[in-house]
Amino acid sequence: MRWTSMLAIYFLFWALSVFLVLPFGVRTHEEAGVTRVPGQADSAPHDFRPWRIAARVTIVATVLFALFLLNYFAGWISPEMFVIGNV
């Protein structure tokens, strides 16, 4: 596998991991006991930290990508395993 393909696949894992990590650890203003700004959504996070989220996403994406690469080189799961019957 070329390094450009691995980079593209890692980016896909990173984009997927954003949706996996983003909902965890979010506290609204009501949960934090702080007053909301007028016009603010009820579900808006109290303390949004994009660098912390990016670090968590990078860790999750790296673990998932490492598992993908291990499977790619070791061949634990192959497409033939998903064939139901002989056609």
OpenMM code with the backbone's topology and positions (N, CA, C; nanometers):
from openmm import Vec3, app, unit

residues = "MET ARG TRP THR SER MET LEU ALA ILE TYR PHE LEU PHE TRP ALA LEU SER VAL PHE LEU VAL LEU PRO PHE GLY VAL ARG THR HIS GLU GLU ALA GLY VAL THR ARG VAL PRO GLY GLN ALA ASP SER ALA PRO HIS ASP PHE ARG PRO TRP ARG ILE ALA ALA ARG VAL THR ILE VAL ALA THR VAL LEU PHE ALA LEU PHE LEU LEU ASN TYR PHE ALA GLY TRP ILE SER PRO GLU MET PHE VAL ILE GLY ASN VAL".split()
positions = [
    Vec3(0.0852, -0.1163, 0.0000),
    Vec3(0.0000, 0.0000, 0.0000),
    Vec3(0.0908, 0.1239, 0.0000),
    Vec3(0.0569, 0.2187, -0.0842),
    Vec3(0.1363, 0.3411, -0.0924),
    Vec3(0.1058, 0.4325, 0.0257),
    Vec3(0.2006, 0.5213, 0.0571),
    Vec3(0.1838, 0.6104, 0.1712),
    Vec3(0.0704, 0.7096, 0.1478),
    Vec3(0.0450, 0.7474, 0.0214),
    Vec3(-0.0649, 0.8401, -0.0053),
    Vec3(-0.1996, 0.7743, 0.0219),
    Vec3(-0.2092, 0.6455, -0.0086),
    Vec3(-0.3326, 0.5724, 0.0217),
    Vec3(-0.3516, 0.5604, 0.1718),
    Vec3(-0.2423, 0.5343, 0.2429),
    Vec3(-0.2523, 0.5236, 0.3884),
    Vec3(-0.2917, 0.6578, 0.4500),
    Vec3(-0.2405, 0.7663, 0.3972),
    Vec3(-0.2761, 0.8989, 0.4468),
    Vec3(-0.4242, 0.9290, 0.4228),
    Vec3(-0.4739, 0.8934, 0.3051),
    Vec3(-0.6155, 0.9159, 0.2741),
    Vec3(-0.7061, 0.8318, 0.3641),
    Vec3(-0.6675, 0.7077, 0.3876),
    Vec3(-0.7472, 0.6208, 0.4741),
    Vec3(-0.7436, 0.6707, 0.6183),
    Vec3(-0.6268, 0.7189, 0.6632),
    Vec3(-0.6175, 0.7760, 0.7978),
    Vec3(-0.7095, 0.8977, 0.8105),
    Vec3(-0.7122, 0.9820, 0.7087),
    Vec3(-0.8016, 1.0979, 0.7124),
    Vec3(-0.9473, 1.0543, 0.7225),
    Vec3(-0.9844, 0.9481, 0.6531),
    Vec3(-1.1216, 0.8966, 0.6634),
    Vec3(-1.1504, 0.8456, 0.8048),
    Vec3(-1.0542, 0.7761, 0.8637),
    Vec3(-1.0713, 0.7316, 1.0021),
    Vec3(-1.0819, 0.8506, 1.0963),
    Vec3(-1.0050, 0.9568, 1.0701),
    Vec3(-1.0093, 1.0753, 1.1546),
    Vec3(-1.1465, 1.1415, 1.1444),
    Vec3(-1.2000, 1.1535, 1.0226),
    Vec3(-1.3313, 1.2151, 1.0031),
    Vec3(-1.4405, 1.1318, 1.0701),
    Vec3(-1.4297, 1.0000, 1.0630),
    Vec3(-1.5262, 0.9133, 1.1309),
    Vec3(-1.5157, 0.9297, 1.2819),
    Vec3(-1.3952, 0.9408, 1.3317),
    Vec3(-1.3737, 0.9508, 1.4759),
    Vec3(-1.4291, 1.0802, 1.5344),
    Vec3(-1.4367, 1.1840, 1.4537),
    Vec3(-1.4969, 1.3087, 1.5017),
    Vec3(-1.6395, 1.2828, 1.5484),
    Vec3(-1.7146, 1.2082, 1.4684),
    Vec3(-1.8533, 1.1801, 1.5038),
    Vec3(-1.8643, 1.0818, 1.6202),
    Vec3(-1.7617, 1.0007, 1.6417),
    Vec3(-1.7624, 0.9089, 1.7551),
    Vec3(-1.7288, 0.9800, 1.8862),
    Vec3(-1.6375, 1.0766, 1.8815),
    Vec3(-1.5853, 1.1402, 2.0024),
    Vec3(-1.6658, 1.2631, 2.0432),
    Vec3(-1.7178, 1.3367, 1.9493),
    Vec3(-1.7791, 1.4668, 1.9761),
    Vec3(-1.8896, 1.4652, 2.0823),
    Vec3(-1.9775, 1.3658, 2.0872),
    Vec3(-2.0848, 1.3713, 2.1879),
    Vec3(-2.0393, 1.3466, 2.3319),
    Vec3(-1.9221, 1.2901, 2.3528),
    Vec3(-1.8797, 1.2528, 2.4874),
    Vec3(-1.8134, 1.3692, 2.5594),
    Vec3(-1.8485, 1.3870, 2.6857),
    Vec3(-1.7876, 1.4891, 2.7690),
    Vec3(-1.8447, 1.6276, 2.7506),
    Vec3(-1.9544, 1.6398, 2.6787),
    Vec3(-2.0153, 1.7711, 2.6566),
    Vec3(-2.1103, 1.8014, 2.7719),
    Vec3(-2.0940, 1.9199, 2.8308),
    Vec3(-2.1835, 1.9651, 2.9369),
    Vec3(-2.2493, 2.0942, 2.8920),
    Vec3(-2.3796, 2.1000, 2.9054),
    Vec3(-2.4524, 2.2210, 2.8690),
    Vec3(-2.4398, 2.3232, 2.9817),
    Vec3(-2.4871, 2.4431, 2.9566),
    Vec3(-2.4824, 2.5474, 3.0591),
    Vec3(-2.5694, 2.5097, 3.1792),
    Vec3(-2.6792, 2.4442, 3.1535),
    Vec3(-2.7678, 2.4021, 3.2620),
    Vec3(-2.6986, 2.2995, 3.3511),
    Vec3(-2.6282, 2.2034, 3.2896),
    Vec3(-2.5572, 2.1013, 3.3666),
    Vec3(-2.4398, 2.1621, 3.4447),
    Vec3(-2.3787, 2.2660, 3.3882),
    Vec3(-2.2657, 2.3313, 3.4548),
    Vec3(-2.3120, 2.4327, 3.5585),
    Vec3(-2.4404, 2.4678, 3.5591),
    Vec3(-2.4930, 2.5636, 3.6549),
    Vec3(-2.4595, 2.7077, 3.6210),
    Vec3(-2.4459, 2.7378, 3.4936),
    Vec3(-2.4109, 2.8716, 3.4476),
    Vec3(-2.5286, 2.9262, 3.3675),
    Vec3(-2.5497, 3.0579, 3.3731),
    Vec3(-2.6590, 3.1170, 3.2963),
    Vec3(-2.6231, 3.1209, 3.1483),
    Vec3(-2.7256, 3.1038, 3.0652),
    Vec3(-2.7058, 3.1040, 2.9212),
    Vec3(-2.7076, 3.2460, 2.8673),
    Vec3(-2.6446, 3.2604, 2.7529),
    Vec3(-2.6479, 3.3868, 2.6804),
    Vec3(-2.7819, 3.3937, 2.6083),
    Vec3(-2.8482, 3.5087, 2.6049),
    Vec3(-2.9767, 3.5170, 2.5338),
    Vec3(-2.9623, 3.4760, 2.3868),
    Vec3(-3.0520, 3.3885, 2.3432),
    Vec3(-3.0500, 3.3398, 2.2064),
    Vec3(-2.9674, 3.2139, 2.1863),
    Vec3(-2.9049, 3.1660, 2.2910),
    Vec3(-2.8197, 3.0477, 2.2815),
    Vec3(-2.9061, 2.9218, 2.2842),
    Vec3(-2.8673, 2.8214, 2.2082),
    Vec3(-2.9406, 2.6950, 2.2054),
    Vec3(-2.9266, 2.6232, 2.3385),
    Vec3(-3.0308, 2.5482, 2.3742),
    Vec3(-3.0277, 2.4744, 2.5007),
    Vec3(-2.9167, 2.3693, 2.5016),
    Vec3(-2.8839, 2.3155, 2.3852),
    Vec3(-2.7860, 2.2073, 2.3773),
    Vec3(-2.6434, 2.2559, 2.3519),
    Vec3(-2.6208, 2.3852, 2.3515),
    Vec3(-2.4869, 2.4389, 2.3255),
    Vec3(-2.3922, 2.4014, 2.4398),
    Vec3(-2.2695, 2.3620, 2.4071),
    Vec3(-2.1760, 2.3240, 2.5129),
    Vec3(-2.1332, 2.4441, 2.5967),
    Vec3(-2.1103, 2.4175, 2.7241),
    Vec3(-2.0685, 2.5228, 2.8171),
    Vec3(-1.9250, 2.5675, 2.7883),
    Vec3(-1.8348, 2.4727, 2.7770),
    Vec3(-1.6935, 2.5036, 2.7595),
    Vec3(-1.6405, 2.4211, 2.6427),
    Vec3(-1.6429, 2.4782, 2.5244),
    Vec3(-1.5999, 2.4076, 2.4042),
    Vec3(-1.4484, 2.4199, 2.3909),
    Vec3(-1.3798, 2.3054, 2.3886),
    Vec3(-1.2340, 2.3017, 2.3770),
    Vec3(-1.1957, 2.2225, 2.2527),
    Vec3(-1.1778, 2.2898, 2.1401),
    Vec3(-1.1500, 2.2175, 2.0156),
    Vec3(-1.0176, 2.1424, 2.0167),
    Vec3(-0.9158, 2.1914, 2.0860),
    Vec3(-0.7864, 2.1219, 2.0874),
    Vec3(-0.7948, 1.9915, 2.1654),
    Vec3(-0.8723, 1.9919, 2.2728),
    Vec3(-0.8902, 1.8682, 2.3492),
    Vec3(-0.9676, 1.7656, 2.2664),
    Vec3(-1.0694, 1.8099, 2.1973),
    Vec3(-1.1469, 1.7199, 2.1121),
    Vec3(-1.0601, 1.6672, 1.9990),
    Vec3(-0.9797, 1.7535, 1.9377),
    Vec3(-0.8910, 1.7101, 1.8294),
    Vec3(-0.7899, 1.6068, 1.8781),
    Vec3(-0.7405, 1.6238, 1.9999),
    Vec3(-0.6463, 1.5260, 2.0546),
    Vec3(-0.7144, 1.3910, 2.0765),
    Vec3(-0.8347, 1.3945, 2.1316),
    Vec3(-0.9086, 1.2689, 2.1516),
    Vec3(-0.9404, 1.2013, 2.0191),
    Vec3(-0.9811, 1.2804, 1.9217),
    Vec3(-1.0132, 1.2259, 1.7897),
    Vec3(-0.8890, 1.1636, 1.7274),
    Vec3(-0.7748, 1.2292, 1.7410),
    Vec3(-0.6514, 1.1769, 1.6845),
    Vec3(-0.6121, 1.0450, 1.7496),
    Vec3(-0.6310, 1.0336, 1.8795),
    Vec3(-0.5996, 0.9077, 1.9484),
    Vec3(-0.6903, 0.7955, 1.8993),
    Vec3(-0.8203, 0.8209, 1.8928),
    Vec3(-0.9147, 0.7185, 1.8475),
    Vec3(-0.8865, 0.6806, 1.7024),
    Vec3(-0.8623, 0.7789, 1.6169),
    Vec3(-0.8348, 0.7509, 1.4763),
    Vec3(-0.7062, 0.6712, 1.4591),
    Vec3(-0.6048, 0.7018, 1.5389),
    Vec3(-0.4783, 0.6298, 1.5286),
    Vec3(-0.4938, 0.4841, 1.5705),
    Vec3(-0.5695, 0.4598, 1.6765),
    Vec3(-0.5933, 0.3217, 1.7198),
    Vec3(-0.6710, 0.2447, 1.6134),
    Vec3(-0.7772, 0.3050, 1.5599),
    Vec3(-0.8556, 0.2378, 1.4564),
    Vec3(-0.7733, 0.2136, 1.3304),
    Vec3(-0.6912, 0.3105, 1.2927),
    Vec3(-0.6071, 0.2951, 1.1743),
    Vec3(-0.5001, 0.1876, 1.1959),
    Vec3(-0.4457, 0.1802, 1.3164),
    Vec3(-0.3477, 0.0754, 1.3462),
    Vec3(-0.4115, -0.0629, 1.3350),
    Vec3(-0.5331, -0.0767, 1.3841),
    Vec3(-0.6046, -0.2042, 1.3693),
    Vec3(-0.6307, -0.2359, 1.2224),
    Vec3(-0.6649, -0.1330, 1.1452),
    Vec3(-0.6869, -0.1516, 1.0020),
    Vec3(-0.5589, -0.1996, 0.9342),
    Vec3(-0.4451, -0.1351, 0.9644),
    Vec3(-0.3186, -0.1753, 0.9031),
    Vec3(-0.2772, -0.3160, 0.9451),
    Vec3(-0.2954, -0.3476, 1.0730),
    Vec3(-0.2638, -0.4839, 1.1172),
    Vec3(-0.3475, -0.5869, 1.0424),
    Vec3(-0.4746, -0.5570, 1.0231),
    Vec3(-0.5597, -0.6478, 0.9484),
    Vec3(-0.5181, -0.6536, 0.8015),
    Vec3(-0.4771, -0.5412, 0.7458),
    Vec3(-0.4358, -0.5370, 0.6048),
    Vec3(-0.3148, -0.6263, 0.5806),
    Vec3(-0.2165, -0.6192, 0.6701),
    Vec3(-0.0947, -0.6973, 0.6511),
    Vec3(-0.1075, -0.8410, 0.7020),
    Vec3(-0.1841, -0.8640, 0.8071),
    Vec3(-0.1977, -0.9984, 0.8627),
    Vec3(-0.3100, -1.0782, 0.7965),
    Vec3(-0.4096, -1.0084, 0.7419),
    Vec3(-0.5182, -1.0770, 0.6720),
    Vec3(-0.6144, -1.1504, 0.7631),
    Vec3(-0.6429, -1.0940, 0.8807),
    Vec3(-0.7353, -1.1595, 0.9718),
    Vec3(-0.8753, -1.1680, 0.9139),
    Vec3(-0.9223, -1.0594, 0.8561),
    Vec3(-1.0561, -1.0553, 0.7963),
    Vec3(-1.0388, -1.0228, 0.6488),
    Vec3(-1.0916, -1.1084, 0.5649),
    Vec3(-1.0802, -1.0871, 0.4206),
    Vec3(-1.2195, -1.0753, 0.3594),
    Vec3(-1.2306, -1.0205, 0.2397),
    Vec3(-1.3625, -1.0084, 0.1760),
    Vec3(-1.4295, -1.1436, 0.1513),
    Vec3(-1.3491, -1.2479, 0.1347),
    Vec3(-1.4069, -1.3817, 0.1111),
    Vec3(-1.4849, -1.4325, 0.2322),
    Vec3(-1.4580, -1.3809, 0.3498),
    Vec3(-1.5280, -1.4241, 0.4696),
    Vec3(-1.6732, -1.3765, 0.4702),
    Vec3(-1.7048, -1.2782, 0.3887),
    Vec3(-1.8405, -1.2219, 0.3863),
    Vec3(-1.9271, -1.2811, 0.2762),
    Vec3(-1.8735, -1.3738, 0.1993),
    Vec3(-1.9499, -1.4380, 0.0921),
    Vec3(-2.0421, -1.5409, 0.1567),
    Vec3(-2.1720, -1.5307, 0.1244),
    Vec3(-2.2697, -1.6188, 0.1884),
    Vec3(-2.2715, -1.7558, 0.1244),
    Vec3(-2.2724, -1.7603, -0.0050),
    Vec3(-2.2740, -1.8887, -0.0734),
    Vec3(-2.1995, -1.8797, -0.2055),
    Vec3(-2.1746, -1.9947, -0.2626),
    Vec3(-2.1065, -1.9961, -0.3923),
    Vec3(-2.2073, -1.9661, -0.5026),
    Vec3(-2.1739, -1.8705, -0.5864),
    Vec3(-2.2637, -1.8328, -0.6948),
    Vec3(-2.2095, -1.8818, -0.8251),
] * unit.nanometer
topology = app.Topology()
chain = topology.addChain("A")
for resn in residues:
    res = topology.addResidue(resn, chain)
    for name in ("N", "CA", "C"):
        topology.addAtom(name, app.Element.getBySymbol(name[0]), res)
